[in-house]
């Protein structure tokens, strides 16, 4: 059987309701958790808008580690 090497789709919203979700987005955007929270409060939960607010690309080319 062939292995599916497709990456999982990017999330549609930046959810900061739970600590693990805030941590995911902080790693994803490579910024502190507080900056993710502030960005969501400023521009909403759309990942592209949050990324732009943080000065990051979306979906970005850096690997998620």
PDB file as gemmi writes it, atoms N, CA and C in Angstrom:
CRYST1    1.000    1.000    1.000  90.00  90.00  90.00 P 1                      
ATOM      1  N   UNK A   1       0.842  -1.178   0.000  1.00  0.00           N  
ATOM      2  CA  UNK A   1       0.000   0.000   0.000  1.00  0.00           C  
ATOM      3  C   UNK A   1       0.883   1.235   0.000  1.00  0.00           C  
ATOM      4  N   UNK A   2       0.534   2.212  -0.799  1.00  0.00           N  
ATOM      5  CA  UNK A   2       1.308   3.448  -0.893  1.00  0.00           C  
ATOM      6  C   UNK A   2       1.088   4.295   0.352  1.00  0.00           C  
ATOM      7  N   UNK A   3       2.161   4.915   0.770  1.00  0.00           N  
ATOM      8  CA  UNK A   3       2.087   5.770   1.946  1.00  0.00           C  
ATOM      9  C   UNK A   3       1.623   7.159   1.533  1.00  0.00           C  
ATOM     10  N   UNK A   4       0.659   7.724   2.265  1.00  0.00           N  
ATOM     11  CA  UNK A   4       0.158   9.062   1.963  1.00  0.00           C  
ATOM     12  C   UNK A   4       1.099  10.085   2.588  1.00  0.00           C  
ATOM     13  N   UNK A   5       1.829  10.808   1.761  1.00  0.00           N  
ATOM     14  CA  UNK A   5       2.807  11.764   2.265  1.00  0.00           C  
ATOM     15  C   UNK A   5       2.266  13.193   2.295  1.00  0.00           C  
ATOM     16  N   UNK A   6       0.993  13.364   1.990  1.00  0.00           N  
ATOM     17  CA  UNK A   6       0.412  14.706   1.995  1.00  0.00           C  
ATOM     18  C   UNK A   6       0.359  15.233   3.425  1.00  0.00           C  
ATOM     19  N   UNK A   7       0.725  16.496   3.577  1.00  0.00           N  
ATOM     20  CA  UNK A   7       0.670  17.133   4.885  1.00  0.00           C  
ATOM     21  C   UNK A   7      -0.781  17.359   5.280  1.00  0.00           C  
ATOM     22  N   UNK A   8      -1.070  17.315   6.573  1.00  0.00           N  
ATOM     23  CA  UNK A   8      -2.435  17.598   7.003  1.00  0.00           C  
ATOM     24  C   UNK A   8      -2.796  19.043   6.670  1.00  0.00           C  
ATOM     25  N   UNK A   9      -4.062  19.326   6.441  1.00  0.00           N  
ATOM     26  CA  UNK A   9      -4.453  20.700   6.100  1.00  0.00           C  
ATOM     27  C   UNK A   9      -4.207  21.649   7.270  1.00  0.00           C  
ATOM     28  N   UNK A  10      -3.958  22.887   6.933  1.00  0.00           N  
ATOM     29  CA  UNK A  10      -3.779  23.906   7.964  1.00  0.00           C  
ATOM     30  C   UNK A  10      -5.132  24.159   8.640  1.00  0.00           C  
ATOM     31  N   UNK A  11      -5.132  24.450   9.937  1.00  0.00           N  
ATOM     32  CA  UNK A  11      -6.389  24.784  10.626  1.00  0.00           C  
ATOM     33  C   UNK A  11      -7.022  26.034  10.009  1.00  0.00           C  
ATOM     34  N   UNK A  12      -8.340  26.107  10.092  1.00  0.00           N  
ATOM     35  CA  UNK A  12      -9.071  27.233   9.500  1.00  0.00           C  
ATOM     36  C   UNK A  12      -9.199  28.424  10.441  1.00  0.00           C  
ATOM     37  N   UNK A  13      -9.031  28.199  11.741  1.00  0.00           N  
ATOM     38  CA  UNK A  13      -9.098  29.307  12.693  1.00  0.00           C  
ATOM     39  C   UNK A  13      -7.956  29.186  13.701  1.00  0.00           C  
ATOM     40  N   UNK A  14      -7.558  30.324  14.246  1.00  0.00           N  
ATOM     41  CA  UNK A  14      -6.573  30.340  15.320  1.00  0.00           C  
ATOM     42  C   UNK A  14      -7.364  30.292  16.616  1.00  0.00           C  
ATOM     43  N   UNK A  15      -7.447  29.106  17.180  1.00  0.00           N  
ATOM     44  CA  UNK A  15      -8.201  28.895  18.403  1.00  0.00           C  
ATOM     45  C   UNK A  15      -7.249  29.016  19.576  1.00  0.00           C  
ATOM     46  N   UNK A  16      -7.517  29.954  20.485  1.00  0.00           N  
ATOM     47  CA  UNK A  16      -6.658  30.149  21.645  1.00  0.00           C  
ATOM     48  C   UNK A  16      -7.401  29.867  22.946  1.00  0.00           C  
ATOM     49  N   UNK A  17      -8.429  29.020  22.850  1.00  0.00           N  
ATOM     50  CA  UNK A  17      -9.253  28.715  24.014  1.00  0.00           C  
ATOM     51  C   UNK A  17      -8.554  27.812  25.022  1.00  0.00           C  
ATOM     52  N   UNK A  18      -7.657  26.972  24.561  1.00  0.00           N  
ATOM     53  CA  UNK A  18      -6.983  26.008  25.428  1.00  0.00           C  
ATOM     54  C   UNK A  18      -5.481  26.260  25.422  1.00  0.00           C  
ATOM     55  N   UNK A  19      -4.803  25.972  26.532  1.00  0.00           N  
ATOM     56  CA  UNK A  19      -3.347  26.179  26.577  1.00  0.00           C  
ATOM     57  C   UNK A  19      -2.586  25.440  25.485  1.00  0.00           C  
ATOM     58  N   UNK A  20      -2.973  24.213  25.173  1.00  0.00           N  
ATOM     59  CA  UNK A  20      -2.242  23.461  24.138  1.00  0.00           C  
ATOM     60  C   UNK A  20      -2.447  24.085  22.764  1.00  0.00           C  
ATOM     61  N   UNK A  21      -3.618  24.700  22.548  1.00  0.00           N  
ATOM     62  CA  UNK A  21      -3.863  25.361  21.263  1.00  0.00           C  
ATOM     63  C   UNK A  21      -3.034  26.639  21.150  1.00  0.00           C  
ATOM     64  N   UNK A  22      -2.958  27.390  22.241  1.00  0.00           N  
ATOM     65  CA  UNK A  22      -2.109  28.586  22.235  1.00  0.00           C  
ATOM     66  C   UNK A  22      -0.654  28.204  21.988  1.00  0.00           C  
ATOM     67  N   UNK A  23      -0.212  27.116  22.607  1.00  0.00           N  
ATOM     68  CA  UNK A  23       1.168  26.651  22.420  1.00  0.00           C  
ATOM     69  C   UNK A  23       1.409  26.235  20.969  1.00  0.00           C  
ATOM     70  N   UNK A  24       0.425  25.550  20.363  1.00  0.00           N  
ATOM     71  CA  UNK A  24       0.559  25.153  18.957  1.00  0.00           C  
ATOM     72  C   UNK A  24       0.774  26.386  18.083  1.00  0.00           C  
ATOM     73  N   UNK A  25      -0.072  27.388  18.266  1.00  0.00           N  
ATOM     74  CA  UNK A  25       0.010  28.574  17.411  1.00  0.00           C  
ATOM     75  C   UNK A  25       1.271  29.372  17.677  1.00  0.00           C  
ATOM     76  N   UNK A  26       1.726  29.409  18.913  1.00  0.00           N  
ATOM     77  CA  UNK A  26       2.993  30.091  19.208  1.00  0.00           C  
ATOM     78  C   UNK A  26       4.141  29.412  18.471  1.00  0.00           C  
ATOM     79  N   UNK A  27       4.160  28.073  18.481  1.00  0.00           N  
ATOM     80  CA  UNK A  27       5.189  27.354  17.723  1.00  0.00           C  
ATOM     81  C   UNK A  27       5.003  27.564  16.233  1.00  0.00           C  
ATOM     82  N   UNK A  28       3.770  27.534  15.776  1.00  0.00           N  
ATOM     83  CA  UNK A  28       3.469  27.659  14.350  1.00  0.00           C  
ATOM     84  C   UNK A  28       3.954  28.988  13.797  1.00  0.00           C  
ATOM     85  N   UNK A  29       3.708  30.063  14.560  1.00  0.00           N  
ATOM     86  CA  UNK A  29       4.103  31.392  14.111  1.00  0.00           C  
ATOM     87  C   UNK A  29       5.474  31.807  14.638  1.00  0.00           C  
ATOM     88  N   UNK A  30       6.073  30.977  15.487  1.00  0.00           N  
ATOM     89  CA  UNK A  30       7.394  31.244  16.072  1.00  0.00           C  
ATOM     90  C   UNK A  30       7.420  32.577  16.814  1.00  0.00           C  
ATOM     91  N   UNK A  31       6.421  32.760  17.671  1.00  0.00           N  
ATOM     92  CA  UNK A  31       6.318  33.946  18.521  1.00  0.00           C  
ATOM     93  C   UNK A  31       5.855  33.498  19.910  1.00  0.00           C  
ATOM     94  N   UNK A  32       5.993  34.349  20.914  1.00  0.00           N  
ATOM     95  CA  UNK A  32       5.480  33.994  22.240  1.00  0.00           C  
ATOM     96  C   UNK A  32       3.954  33.854  22.246  1.00  0.00           C  
ATOM     97  N   UNK A  33       3.464  33.051  23.161  1.00  0.00           N  
ATOM     98  CA  UNK A  33       2.018  32.818  23.293  1.00  0.00           C  
ATOM     99  C   UNK A  33       1.270  34.141  23.448  1.00  0.00           C  
ATOM    100  N   UNK A  34       1.835  35.049  24.211  1.00  0.00           N  
ATOM    101  CA  UNK A  34       1.172  36.335  24.452  1.00  0.00           C  
ATOM    102  C   UNK A  34       0.955  37.119  23.168  1.00  0.00           C  
ATOM    103  N   UNK A  35       1.885  37.002  22.230  1.00  0.00           N  
ATOM    104  CA  UNK A  35       1.726  37.701  20.943  1.00  0.00           C  
ATOM    105  C   UNK A  35       0.608  37.081  20.116  1.00  0.00           C  
ATOM    106  N   UNK A  36       0.467  35.765  20.182  1.00  0.00           N  
ATOM    107  CA  UNK A  36      -0.638  35.108  19.469  1.00  0.00           C  
ATOM    108  C   UNK A  36      -1.964  35.575  20.050  1.00  0.00           C  
ATOM    109  N   UNK A  37      -2.075  35.561  21.371  1.00  0.00           N  
ATOM    110  CA  UNK A  37      -3.312  35.988  22.036  1.00  0.00           C  
ATOM    111  C   UNK A  37      -3.646  37.433  21.668  1.00  0.00           C  
ATOM    112  N   UNK A  38      -2.658  38.308  21.707  1.00  0.00           N  
ATOM    113  CA  UNK A  38      -2.888  39.723  21.373  1.00  0.00           C  
ATOM    114  C   UNK A  38      -3.292  39.887  19.913  1.00  0.00           C  
ATOM    115  N   UNK A  39      -2.677  39.120  19.023  1.00  0.00           N  
ATOM    116  CA  UNK A  39      -3.016  39.207  17.604  1.00  0.00           C  
ATOM    117  C   UNK A  39      -4.453  38.778  17.362  1.00  0.00           C  
ATOM    118  N   UNK A  40      -4.878  37.693  18.001  1.00  0.00           N  
ATOM    119  CA  UNK A  40      -6.265  37.226  17.843  1.00  0.00           C  
ATOM    120  C   UNK A  40      -7.233  38.281  18.380  1.00  0.00           C  
ATOM    121  N   UNK A  41      -6.896  38.885  19.496  1.00  0.00           N  
ATOM    122  CA  UNK A  41      -7.753  39.939  20.046  1.00  0.00           C  
ATOM    123  C   UNK A  41      -7.807  41.144  19.113  1.00  0.00           C  
ATOM    124  N   UNK A  42      -6.715  41.434  18.411  1.00  0.00           N  
ATOM    125  CA  UNK A  42      -6.646  42.601  17.534  1.00  0.00           C  
ATOM    126  C   UNK A  42      -7.320  42.387  16.182  1.00  0.00           C  
ATOM    127  N   UNK A  43      -7.126  41.186  15.569  1.00  0.00           N  
ATOM    128  CA  UNK A  43      -7.592  41.006  14.187  1.00  0.00           C  
ATOM    129  C   UNK A  43      -8.555  39.839  13.990  1.00  0.00           C  
ATOM    130  N   UNK A  44      -8.856  39.097  15.043  1.00  0.00           N  
ATOM    131  CA  UNK A  44      -9.763  37.967  14.902  1.00  0.00           C  
ATOM    132  C   UNK A  44      -8.999  36.661  14.759  1.00  0.00           C  
ATOM    133  N   UNK A  45      -9.727  35.587  14.452  1.00  0.00           N  
ATOM    134  CA  UNK A  45      -9.128  34.246  14.467  1.00  0.00           C  
ATOM    135  C   UNK A  45      -8.777  33.678  13.092  1.00  0.00           C  
ATOM    136  N   UNK A  46      -8.788  34.509  12.059  1.00  0.00           N  
ATOM    137  CA  UNK A  46      -8.386  34.050  10.727  1.00  0.00           C  
ATOM    138  C   UNK A  46      -6.863  33.899  10.689  1.00  0.00           C  
ATOM    139  N   UNK A  47      -6.358  32.701  10.374  1.00  0.00           N  
ATOM    140  CA  UNK A  47      -4.905  32.486  10.400  1.00  0.00           C  
ATOM    141  C   UNK A  47      -4.107  33.439   9.509  1.00  0.00           C  
ATOM    142  N   UNK A  48      -4.624  33.762   8.335  1.00  0.00           N  
ATOM    143  CA  UNK A  48      -3.902  34.658   7.436  1.00  0.00           C  
ATOM    144  C   UNK A  48      -3.792  36.059   8.037  1.00  0.00           C  
ATOM    145  N   UNK A  49      -4.854  36.529   8.655  1.00  0.00           N  
ATOM    146  CA  UNK A  49      -4.829  37.860   9.278  1.00  0.00           C  
ATOM    147  C   UNK A  49      -3.929  37.877  10.500  1.00  0.00           C  
ATOM    148  N   UNK A  50      -3.976  36.810  11.299  1.00  0.00           N  
ATOM    149  CA  UNK A  50      -3.106  36.720  12.470  1.00  0.00           C  
ATOM    150  C   UNK A  50      -1.644  36.693  12.017  1.00  0.00           C  
ATOM    151  N   UNK A  51      -1.353  35.880  10.996  1.00  0.00           N  
ATOM    152  CA  UNK A  51       0.014  35.792  10.480  1.00  0.00           C  
ATOM    153  C   UNK A  51       0.495  37.156   9.993  1.00  0.00           C  
ATOM    154  N   UNK A  52      -0.343  37.864   9.248  1.00  0.00           N  
ATOM    155  CA  UNK A  52       0.035  39.183   8.744  1.00  0.00           C  
ATOM    156  C   UNK A  52       0.293  40.150   9.896  1.00  0.00           C  
ATOM    157  N   UNK A  53      -0.548  40.089  10.903  1.00  0.00           N  
ATOM    158  CA  UNK A  53      -0.389  40.957  12.074  1.00  0.00           C  
ATOM    159  C   UNK A  53       0.937  40.676  12.782  1.00  0.00           C  
ATOM    160  N   UNK A  54       1.337  39.410  12.782  1.00  0.00           N  
ATOM    161  CA  UNK A  54       2.584  39.004  13.430  1.00  0.00           C  
ATOM    162  C   UNK A  54       3.799  39.137  12.504  1.00  0.00           C  
ATOM    163  N   UNK A  55       3.570  39.515  11.252  1.00  0.00           N  
ATOM    164  CA  UNK A  55       4.673  39.630  10.300  1.00  0.00           C  
ATOM    165  C   UNK A  55       5.168  38.288   9.804  1.00  0.00           C  
ATOM    166  N   UNK A  56       4.294  37.290   9.768  1.00  0.00           N  
ATOM    167  CA  UNK A  56       4.643  35.941   9.327  1.00  0.00           C  
ATOM    168  C   UNK A  56       3.891  35.597   8.056  1.00  0.00           C  
ATOM    169  N   UNK A  57       4.444  34.645   7.300  1.00  0.00           N  
ATOM    170  CA  UNK A  57       3.767  34.154   6.098  1.00  0.00           C  
ATOM    171  C   UNK A  57       2.683  33.162   6.483  1.00  0.00           C  
ATOM    172  N   UNK A  58       1.656  33.067   5.662  1.00  0.00           N  
ATOM    173  CA  UNK A  58       0.631  32.041   5.830  1.00  0.00           C  
ATOM    174  C   UNK A  58       0.341  31.457   4.475  1.00  0.00           C  
ATOM    175  N   UNK A  59       0.376  30.159   4.271  1.00  0.00           N  
ATOM    176  CA  UNK A  59       0.590  29.160   5.309  1.00  0.00           C  
ATOM    177  C   UNK A  59       2.029  29.033   5.734  1.00  0.00           C  
ATOM    178  N   UNK A  60       2.941  29.718   5.100  1.00  0.00           N  
ATOM    179  CA  UNK A  60       4.327  29.695   5.562  1.00  0.00           C  
ATOM    180  C   UNK A  60       5.087  28.529   4.961  1.00  0.00           C  
ATOM    181  N   UNK A  61       6.364  28.640   5.001  1.00  0.00           N  
ATOM    182  CA  UNK A  61       7.217  27.612   4.410  1.00  0.00           C  
ATOM    183  C   UNK A  61       8.123  26.957   5.430  1.00  0.00           C  
ATOM    184  N   UNK A  62       8.086  27.465   6.661  1.00  0.00           N  
ATOM    185  CA  UNK A  62       8.924  26.879   7.683  1.00  0.00           C  
ATOM    186  C   UNK A  62       8.275  25.595   8.204  1.00  0.00           C  
ATOM    187  N   UNK A  63       9.058  24.596   8.526  1.00  0.00           N  
ATOM    188  CA  UNK A  63       8.480  23.351   9.037  1.00  0.00           C  
ATOM    189  C   UNK A  63       7.938  23.524  10.442  1.00  0.00           C  
ATOM    190  N   UNK A  64       6.887  22.800  10.736  1.00  0.00           N  
ATOM    191  CA  UNK A  64       6.357  22.767  12.096  1.00  0.00           C  
ATOM    192  C   UNK A  64       7.156  21.711  12.848  1.00  0.00           C  
ATOM    193  N   UNK A  65       7.811  22.117  13.893  1.00  0.00           N  
ATOM    194  CA  UNK A  65       8.678  21.211  14.648  1.00  0.00           C  
ATOM    195  C   UNK A  65       8.066  20.897  15.983  1.00  0.00           C  
TER     196      UNK A  65                                                      
END                                                                             
